[in-house]
């Protein structure tokens, strides 16, 4: 008996929809990261990109528990000296809720070519409507 090794050309990719309404941002992001990596599949291998496509709807209705809205910040640097920009999460969730979800998912996948490929299969929508109905996505509830 030999160990099965998945090939990148043999990967069967499905489409899943995650609804973030009323759920903690980190929980939804963790589910999305696992689906994007393919960790739910019995044929998972860490060296092969075997994940699925993920659509996250209702990003604006995701919640942050505790006092994270007031105390948590998103920091980024512009590249110029002294230009460290900080945005509080209550502002970020009000102006661009898909960016907050994208940052959460991005922090949970590896920072290499496999992770960049996985992020390319992530679709985020602030509202409840998405434009990928032709792919017949399944609702993921676990």
Secondary structure, 3 states (H helix, E strand, C coil): CCCCCCCHHHCCCCEEEEECCCCEHHHHHHHHHHHHHCCCCCCCCCCCCCCCEEEEECHHHCECCCCHHHHCEEEEECCCCCCEEEEEHHHHHHHCHHHHHHHHHHCCCCCCHHHHHHHCCEEECCCCCCCCHHHCCEECCC
